[in-house]
Amino acid sequence: MSPERYELIVLGAGPAGEKGAAQAAYFGRRVALVERLPHVGGASINTGTVPSKTLRETALYFSGLRQRGLYGVDYTVKADLTVRDFMFREREVVTSLRTKAAQNLERHHVTLVHGTGSFEDAHTIRVRSDDHPDRLLTGNVVLIATGSRPYRPAEIPLDDRLVMDSDTVLRMDRIPKSLVVVGAGVIGCEYASMFSALGIEVTLTGGRDRLLPFLDFEIGERLRRQMAELGVRMRLGTGVERYELLGDRVRLALSTGETLEVEKVLIAAGRVGNTEELDLPRIGIKPDSRGLLKVTEHYQTELSHVYAAGDVIGFPALAAVSMEQARVAMCHAFDLKYKTRVASLLPIAIYTIPEVAMAGETEETCRQKHLPYCVGRAFYGDNARGQIVGDLAGEIKLLFSPVDQGLLGVHVIGEIASELIHVGLACLQLGGTLDFFIQAVFNYPTLGEAYKYAAYDGLGNLTRMKAGEPASPGQPPLPDSRR
């Protein structure tokens, strides 16, 4: 069998694979992309990022949560809500984005090869498919972008009917009345708040005694309180010791001695890299125990011509970062002099209800690094747009240096936090100070205007700090969003 020759072979058509392939092809390289699933887009479009975020919007729509407290109307979820109702918008969005990803590859003249790829040798990929004979592809450069999947611990009876992971929960047979989410990480918190918004009785369990410990403590605590107000029952610092399937229900024994009996269980126990089918030992590359690959600053593996990007290399495993990693990798591989590194400051967004986003330092990391800092805050409840949209509990929090007022960190919780964070990120990226927010003109009424008042609050706190007086309070009582 004579191999087909390419300058680049990409394994996996998720965000990293698609953008890496398109980057090289844009600069004239001959590229083949291997994808084992029928559709391009990877977990980001098909099972993870896009579906879960679309379902979040669906939950907000059906629950009327955004309208509660407005116009004197109290919305409730309609009693006959079906899985088809809940999933309709998700299917529409996923189909549309799959099409756009495929069109992007076609526009860049990337050869798409469907099948399971594995290394025949360091430069050759064998592609196996049930419908076609094997194909051999040989390339000067290989990019591994095979992504990840939910971790399924052997001791948990995942039957994908009663006990599901974050992929199979999207295919559940019915909307349950009660649900336990095991794992209080990002995915667990997102699904817990989403299902609770629909009126489902949700219990969230997690081994740590703090919600999302990478968040600034104040913001994490505010999220915990708002999720509790939404109806999520927290069992933090608690593990599940036993699962018992009982026909159409599941009984869980918790480490505290408590027993829960519910209709469905969602396991959110992290993810593992999709590397087991690549036959990597054949070329001397060894993934870690979670299937993840080690790479250099240029995203090279142990073999200099074999690169890896995206979820398959682990943290931060964000779609936006995965795309940039692949672009940087391909620019290095082909000496394109176009993009040499991924930005050191990354925006992190969590699509819980409410949304949370951050960039830069937290109060905890400032203390760990012995960085002097001061805080400025503004609350949506004091903002005209916050009053208009009915989000009275949101907050923008700025951390800055008391020496030169240079911005150190930005934290947002509330409506469109994932969008608002980019204002603060831009200031951070450019080395800006509080004066940027003071001097800028923000449209009125907007939530973005809260940045200016957070900066004013920060200046006030700085004056009080220098005078030895206490700063403004950081945790006002949460307003009752059901009012």
C-alpha positions in Angstrom: 0.0 0.0 0.0 1.5 3.3 -1.1 1.1 6.1 1.5 -0.5 9.4 0.7 2.0 12.2 1.3 1.2 15.4 3.3 3.2 18.1 5.0 1.0 17.9 8.1 -1.3 15.1 9.5 -3.7 16.2 12.3 -5.3 13.6 14.5 -8.7 14.9 15.9 -11.1 17.5 14.5 -11.9 19.3 17.7 -11.0 23.0 18.3 -7.3 22.4 18.4 -7.3 20.0 15.4 -9.5 22.2 13.2 -7.6 25.5 13.9 -4.1 23.8 13.7 -5.0 22.3 10.3 -6.5 25.6 9.0 -3.4 27.5 10.3 -1.0 25.4 8.3 -3.2 25.1 5.3 -3.7 28.9 5.2 0.1 29.2 4.7 0.1 26.8 1.8 0.8 23.5 3.5 -0.8 20.2 2.3 -2.8 19.0 5.3 -4.8 15.8 6.1 -7.1 15.7 9.2 -8.1 12.3 10.6 -11.4 12.1 12.6 -12.8 8.9 14.0 -16.4 10.3 14.6 -18.9 11.0 11.8 -18.8 14.7 12.6 -16.1 17.3 13.1 -16.0 19.6 16.1 -14.8 17.2 18.9 -16.2 17.3 22.4 -16.4 21.1 22.3 -19.2 21.2 19.7 -20.7 17.7 20.0 -20.8 16.6 23.6 -19.2 19.2 25.9 -18.8 23.0 25.7 -21.4 24.0 23.2 -24.2 21.5 24.2 -23.8 22.3 27.9 -23.8 26.0 27.4 -26.8 25.8 25.0 -28.6 23.7 27.6 -27.9 26.4 30.2 -29.7 28.9 28.0 -32.5 26.4 27.5 -32.8 26.0 31.3 -33.0 29.8 31.7 -35.6 30.0 29.0 -37.9 27.2 30.3 -37.5 28.3 34.0 -38.0 32.0 33.2 -35.3 32.6 35.8 -34.1 35.8 34.1 -37.6 37.2 34.3 -38.3 36.3 38.0 -38.8 39.5 40.0 -39.6 41.5 36.8 -43.1 42.7 36.0 -44.5 41.1 39.1 -44.5 37.7 37.4 -43.3 34.4 39.0 -42.5 31.9 36.4 -42.5 28.1 36.9 -41.3 25.3 34.7 -44.2 23.8 32.8 -45.1 20.4 34.1 -45.0 18.5 30.8 -41.5 19.5 29.8 -39.9 16.7 27.8 -36.4 15.7 26.9 -37.2 16.7 23.3 -38.2 20.2 24.4 -35.1 20.5 26.5 -32.7 19.3 23.7 -34.2 20.9 20.6 -32.2 24.1 20.7 -29.0 22.1 21.5 -29.4 20.0 18.4 -30.0 23.1 16.2 -26.9 24.8 17.5 -24.6 21.7 17.4 -25.7 21.0 13.8 -25.0 24.6 12.7 -21.5 24.7 14.3 -20.6 21.3 12.9 -21.4 22.7 9.5 -19.3 25.8 10.0 -16.3 23.8 11.2 -16.5 21.5 8.2 -16.8 24.5 5.9 -13.7 26.0 7.4 -11.7 22.9 6.7 -13.1 22.8 3.1 -12.3 26.4 2.6 -8.7 25.8 3.5 -8.5 22.7 1.3 -7.8 20.4 4.2 -8.3 16.7 3.3 -10.7 15.2 5.8 -10.2 11.5 6.4 -12.8 9.6 8.5 -11.5 6.7 10.6 -9.4 5.8 13.6 -5.8 6.9 13.2 -2.8 5.2 14.8 1.0 5.4 14.4 2.5 2.9 11.9 5.8 4.6 12.4 7.0 8.1 13.5 5.8 9.7 10.3 3.1 7.4 9.1 -0.5 7.1 10.3 -2.8 4.1 9.5 -6.4 5.0 9.3 -8.9 2.2 9.9 -12.6 2.4 9.0 -15.4 -0.1 9.0 -16.6 1.2 5.6 -13.4 1.5 3.7 -10.0 -0.2 3.3 -7.2 1.0 5.5 -5.3 4.2 4.4 -1.7 5.1 5.1 -0.9 8.8 5.4 2.7 10.0 5.8 3.6 13.5 6.9 6.6 15.6 7.8 4.7 16.9 10.9 2.0 15.3 13.1 -0.3 17.2 15.4 -2.1 15.1 18.1 -5.4 16.8 19.0 -7.5 13.9 20.0 -9.1 15.6 23.0 -10.5 14.0 26.1 -13.6 12.2 27.4 -15.2 11.9 30.9 -13.3 9.7 33.4 -15.4 6.7 34.3 -14.1 5.1 37.6 -14.3 1.3 37.6 -15.9 1.3 41.0 -18.9 3.4 39.9 -21.8 1.5 38.2 -22.2 3.9 35.2 -25.0 2.3 33.2 -25.8 5.5 31.3 -29.5 5.3 32.3 -29.5 5.9 36.0 -25.9 6.8 36.5 -24.5 9.0 33.7 -21.4 11.0 32.9 -21.3 14.5 31.3 -21.5 13.0 27.8 -24.4 10.5 28.3 -26.4 12.9 30.5 -27.2 14.7 27.2 -29.0 11.6 26.0 -31.1 10.9 29.2 -34.5 9.3 28.6 -36.4 11.7 30.7 -36.1 14.8 32.9 -35.7 13.5 36.4 -37.4 15.0 39.5 -34.2 14.4 41.6 -30.5 14.2 40.8 -27.2 13.9 42.6 -24.2 15.4 41.0 -21.0 13.7 42.1 -18.0 16.0 41.7 -18.1 19.7 42.6 -15.7 20.9 39.8 -16.6 23.1 36.9 -18.7 20.6 35.1 -20.5 19.4 38.2 -21.3 23.0 39.3 -22.5 24.0 35.8 -24.9 21.0 35.5 -26.1 21.3 39.1 -27.1 24.9 38.7 -28.6 24.2 35.3 -30.9 21.4 36.5 -31.8 23.2 39.7 -33.0 26.1 37.6 -35.5 23.7 36.0 -36.9 22.8 39.4 -35.2 19.5 39.7 -34.2 18.6 43.3 -30.3 18.7 43.0 -27.7 17.6 45.5 -24.1 18.4 44.8 -21.4 16.4 46.5 -17.6 17.0 46.4 -14.5 15.9 48.3 -13.3 19.4 49.0 -14.9 21.7 51.5 -14.8 24.7 49.2 -16.5 25.3 45.9 -14.0 25.7 43.0 -10.9 26.6 45.1 -9.1 28.2 42.2 -11.7 31.1 42.4 -11.1 34.1 44.5 -12.6 33.0 47.9 -15.1 35.9 48.1 -16.4 35.2 44.6 -16.5 31.4 45.2 -18.4 32.0 48.4 -20.8 34.3 46.6 -21.4 31.6 44.0 -22.0 29.0 46.7 -24.6 31.2 48.3 -26.4 32.0 45.0 -26.4 28.3 44.0 -27.9 27.5 47.4 -30.6 30.1 46.9 -31.3 28.6 43.5 -32.1 25.3 45.4 -28.8 23.3 45.0 -28.2 21.3 48.2 -24.5 21.3 48.9 -22.6 18.3 50.4 -19.1 19.6 50.2 -16.2 17.7 51.9 -18.3 14.6 51.3 -17.7 11.5 49.2 -19.9 8.7 48.0 -19.0 5.4 49.5 -21.6 3.1 47.8 -24.0 3.1 44.9 -27.0 0.8 44.7 -29.2 0.6 41.6 -32.9 0.0 42.6 -34.9 -0.4 39.4 -35.7 3.2 38.5 -33.8 4.8 41.4 -30.3 5.0 42.8 -29.4 4.9 46.5 -26.1 6.5 47.6 -24.4 6.1 50.9 -22.3 9.2 51.7 -19.2 9.4 53.8 -21.1 11.4 56.4 -23.4 8.4 57.0 -26.3 10.2 55.1 -28.2 8.1 52.5 -29.7 9.7 49.4 -32.2 8.1 47.1 -32.7 9.8 43.7 -33.9 9.2 40.1 -30.6 10.0 38.4 -26.9 10.4 39.2 -24.4 12.5 37.2 -20.7 11.6 37.7 -18.4 14.6 37.0 -15.0 13.0 38.0 -12.7 14.8 35.6 -11.5 13.7 32.1 -8.9 11.5 30.5 -7.0 12.0 27.3 -8.0 10.1 24.1 -4.6 8.5 23.4 -5.2 4.7 23.9 -5.9 4.0 20.2 -2.9 6.0 18.8 -0.3 3.2 19.5 2.0 5.8 20.9 4.5 3.2 22.5 5.4 2.2 18.9 7.1 5.6 18.5 8.4 6.0 22.0 5.8 8.4 23.4 4.2 7.5 26.8 1.1 9.2 28.1 0.5 9.6 31.8 -2.0 7.6 33.9 -4.8 9.9 32.6 -3.8 9.5 29.0 -2.3 13.0 28.9 0.8 14.0 26.9 3.8 16.1 28.1 4.9 18.8 25.7 7.5 21.6 25.5 6.8 25.3 25.4 6.4 24.9 21.6 3.9 22.0 22.1 6.4 19.3 20.9 6.3 15.8 22.4 9.3 13.6 22.9 9.6 13.5 19.1 10.3 17.0 17.8 8.1 16.6 14.7 5.1 15.3 16.7 3.2 18.1 18.4 0.2 17.9 20.7 -2.4 20.5 21.7 -5.8 20.9 23.5 -7.4 18.7 26.1 -4.9 15.9 25.4 -2.1 17.8 27.1 -4.2 18.7 30.2 -4.7 22.0 32.0 -6.3 24.4 31.2 -8.3 22.3 28.7 -10.3 25.2 27.5 -11.5 25.3 23.9 -10.3 28.9 23.4 -6.8 28.0 24.7 -6.7 24.8 22.7 -7.2 26.7 19.5 -4.3 29.0 20.3 -2.0 26.2 21.4 -2.5 24.5 18.0 -1.9 27.7 16.1 1.3 28.3 18.0 2.4 24.7 17.5 1.9 24.9 13.7 3.6 28.3 13.4 6.6 26.7 15.2 6.5 23.5 13.1 6.6 25.4 9.8 8.6 28.4 11.0 5.8 30.8 10.0 6.9 33.8 12.1 3.3 34.6 12.8 2.3 33.5 16.3 5.0 32.5 18.8 3.2 31.9 22.1 -0.1 31.6 23.8 -1.0 34.7 26.0 0.2 34.3 29.5 -3.0 35.8 30.9 -6.0 33.6 30.3 -9.7 34.4 30.9 -11.5 31.7 32.7 -15.3 31.5 32.5 -17.6 29.1 34.4 -21.2 28.8 33.0 -22.9 28.2 36.2 -26.1 30.1 37.2 -24.9 32.8 37.8 -21.9 32.9 35.5 -18.4 33.5 36.9 -15.3 34.7 35.2 -11.8 35.7 36.2 -8.4 36.8 34.9 -5.2 37.4 36.8 -4.6 37.2 40.5 -7.0 36.3 43.3 -6.6 37.6 46.9 -5.2 34.2 47.9 -2.5 34.2 45.1 -1.6 37.8 46.0 -0.9 36.7 49.6 1.0 33.6 48.5 3.2 35.7 46.2 3.6 38.5 48.8 2.1 41.0 46.4 0.6 44.0 48.2 -2.9 44.6 46.9 -6.1 46.7 47.4 -9.7 45.9 46.3 -12.4 47.7 44.5 -15.9 46.4 44.1 -19.2 47.3 42.3 -22.5 45.5 42.6 -25.1 44.9 39.9 -27.7 46.0 42.4 -26.3 49.5 42.3 -26.1 49.5 38.5 -29.0 50.7 36.3 -28.6 47.9 33.8 -28.5 45.4 36.7 -31.8 46.8 37.9 -33.3 46.6 34.4 -32.3 43.0 33.8 -33.2 41.9 37.3 -29.8 40.7 38.3 -29.3 42.4 41.7 -26.7 40.0 43.1 -23.8 40.3 40.5 -20.4 41.8 41.3 -17.3 43.1 39.6 -14.2 42.9 41.8 -10.8 44.5 40.9 -7.5 43.8 42.6 -4.8 46.4 42.1 -1.4 47.4 43.4 -1.5 50.1 46.1 1.9 51.3 44.9 1.1 52.3 41.3 -2.6 51.3 41.0 -1.6 48.7 38.4 -4.4 46.1 37.8 -3.6 42.7 39.2 -6.8 40.7 38.9 -10.4 40.9 37.7 -13.4 38.8 38.9 -17.0 39.0 37.7 -20.0 37.1 38.9 -23.4 37.6 37.4 -25.2 38.1 34.1 -22.8 37.9 31.0 -19.7 37.6 33.3 -18.0 35.6 30.5 -18.3 38.6 28.2 -17.6 41.4 30.8 -14.3 39.7 31.8 -12.7 40.7 28.5 -12.8 44.4 29.4 -10.6 43.7 32.5 -8.5 41.2 30.6 -7.6 43.8 28.0 -6.5 46.2 30.7 -4.5 43.5 32.4 -2.9 42.4 29.1 -1.8 46.0 28.4 -0.4 46.6 31.9 -3.1 49.2 32.7 -4.1 50.8 36.0 -7.3 51.9 37.6 -7.0 55.1 35.7 -8.1 53.2 32.5 -11.6 52.7 34.1 -11.7 56.2 35.6 -10.9 57.9 32.3 -12.9 55.6 30.0 -16.5 56.5 29.0 -18.9 53.5 29.3 -22.3 53.4 27.8 -25.2 54.0 30.1 -27.0 51.9 31.1 -24.7 48.9 30.9 -23.2 46.4 33.2 -19.8 47.4 31.9 -20.2 50.7 33.6 -19.7 48.9 36.9 -16.0 48.7 36.1 -15.8 52.5 36.6 -17.5 52.3 40.0 -15.4 49.4 41.1 -12.4 51.6 40.3 -13.8 54.5 42.3 -14.4 52.1 45.2 -10.8 50.9 44.9 -9.5 54.5 45.1 -11.6 55.1 48.1 -10.3 51.9 49.8 -6.8 52.9 48.9 -7.3 56.3 50.7 -8.8 54.5 53.7 -5.9 52.0 53.7 -3.3 54.8 53.8 -5.3 56.4 56.6 -5.5 53.1 58.5 -9.3 52.9 58.2 -11.3 49.8 57.2 -12.1 49.1 53.6 -15.7 49.0 52.1 -17.5 45.7 52.8 -17.0 42.8 50.4 -20.0 40.6 51.0 -23.3 42.6 51.3 -26.4 40.5 51.9 -27.6 38.8 48.7 -30.9 40.2 47.4 -33.8 37.8 47.1 -34.0 37.2 43.3 -37.5 35.7 43.7 -38.8 39.0 45.1 
